[in-house]
Amino acid sequence: MRIIIDRFEGDFAVVELEDKSFVDMPLKLIPEGAKEGDILEIEINREETEKLHEERKNKWLGLWD
């Protein structure tokens, strides 16, 4: 998903989505140094997701040992 930073308002960045709608995004989710007009990409990282699931599964299994 591609989003464009439209402007900053308080603790939020107003971003334009691909469907041309606007939403507020907490600044904590905006990369440091980003500015108005910058394009951000949001994607699913399947490899890291699988690692996280495996780590959590192993942690839970370790509780039963």
SEKOL-871737 format. One record per residue (C-alpha): residue in one letter; y, x, z. Coordinates in steps of 0.1 Angstrom, whole numbers, plus 2048, in hexadecimal, padded with zeros to 3 digits. Layout:
N
REC r   v   u   w
REC A   Y   X   Z
...
***
This chain:
65
REC r   v   u   w
REC M 800 800 800
REC R 822 80D 7F7
REC I 841 804 80C
REC I 865 80E 808
REC I 87D 814 825
REC D 89A 7FD 81F
REC R 8AE 804 83F
REC F 8AC 80C 864
REC E 8B6 7F2 87F
REC G 8B3 7FC 8A3
REC D 88E 804 8AB
REC F 882 7F8 889
REC A 882 802 865
REC V 885 7E5 84D
REC V 86C 7EC 831
REC E 866 7DB 810
REC L 842 7D3 808
REC E 832 7D3 7E5
REC D 837 7AD 7E3
REC K 85D 7B3 7E7
REC S 85D 7A4 80A
REC F 86D 7B6 828
REC V 85E 7BC 84A
REC D 869 7CF 869
REC M 854 7EE 871
REC P 857 7FF 893
REC L 867 822 88F
REC K 848 830 8A1
REC L 835 82A 881
REC I 84E 83B 86A
REC P 849 860 863
REC E 863 877 873
REC G 87E 87F 85A
REC A 879 860 844
REC K 899 851 837
REC E 8A5 832 825
REC G 896 830 802
REC D 878 844 80B
REC I 856 837 7FF
REC L 83A 837 818
REC E 815 832 80F
REC I 7FC 821 826
REC E 7D8 825 81F
REC I 7B6 822 830
REC N 7A6 844 838
REC R 781 83B 835
REC E 775 85E 83F
REC E 78A 85F 85F
REC T 781 83B 867
REC E 75C 843 865
REC K 760 861 87B
REC L 773 84C 895
REC H 757 831 895
REC E 73C 84C 899
REC E 74F 85D 8B6
REC R 753 83B 8C8
REC K 72F 832 8C2
REC N 724 853 8D0
REC K 73B 84F 8EE
REC W 72D 82D 8F6
REC L 709 838 8F2
REC G 710 855 909
REC L 71A 83D 925
REC W 6F7 82F 926
REC D 6E6 851 92A
***
